[in-house]
Amino acid sequence: MIIQKIKSKFKNVHSLDVYVTFSILSLIVYTIISQYISIYYEVVLDTLTTCFFGFFGGEIVTCGLIKIFKFRDKEKISEEIDGVG
């Protein structure tokens, strides 16, 4: 019963939205842990931070571009059907 309610709430959530949310949360958690390590252990994680942000930041940008171009394709299709443009 409870599982069905949860499934119904998240029925319209797309996998791309879930991945973007996961990427943003990963960046936030990594930043918090990295700051904790650098303050208390005085260790600088320059290379790891660059790689982590490069990967997840690139993934977010890529997902954003996918959403933008899918949205534009839907607009073009609807314009062609309506005969506008």
N, C-alpha and C positions, 0 to 999 in steps of 0.2 A: 504494500500500500504506500509506504513512504518512498520507496524506490520509484514507483510509478509517478508520484508527484514530482520528484526531482527530475526524472526523465522528461516529463511534460514541460517543465520550466526551461530546460536546456535543449528543447527540440529544435529550435530555430538557430542555435549557435553553430556557426560553421567551424570547420577544423582550422582554417586559417586564423580565425579570431582567437582560438584557443592557443595556437602556436605563438602568436604575437604577444598574448598575455603572459605565456610562459617565458618568452624571451625577455620581456620587460621585468618580470619578477626575478628572473635569474640575474639580470644586471643589477637590480637593487640589492639583492641578497649578497652578491659578490662584492659590491661596493662597501656594504656594512662590514662584512668579514675582513675585507682588505684593510679598511680603516682601523679596525680593532687590532689586527696584526701589526700594522705599521706604528700604532701608538704604543702598545704594550710590549712588543718584542723588538721594536726599532728595526724592522726588516722592510726593505723597499721591494715591491714586486712589479717592477716596471714592465718587463717583457711579458709576464703572465697577464697583467692588466691590459696591455696593448692587444695581445692576441684574443683575450676574452671579449673585450669591447669590439674589436674588429669583426669577430665572428658573429656575435649576437646583434651588434648594430647593423652589420651587413644583411643579416637575415630579416631584421625589421624593415629595412629599406626595401629589400626585395619583395617582401610580402605586401608592403604598401604600394609598390609599383604594380604588382599583380592586381591588387584591388582597383587601382586607378584605371588600368587598361581594360579590365573586365567591365567596369562601369561605363567607360567610354564606348566599348563595343556594344553594350546594351542600348546606349543612346543612339548610336548609328543605326542599329537594326530597327529601333522604333521609329526613327526619322524616315528610313527607307520604306517602311510599311505605311506610315502616314502620308508620305509624299512630301514632307517638309524638308527644306534644305536644298 
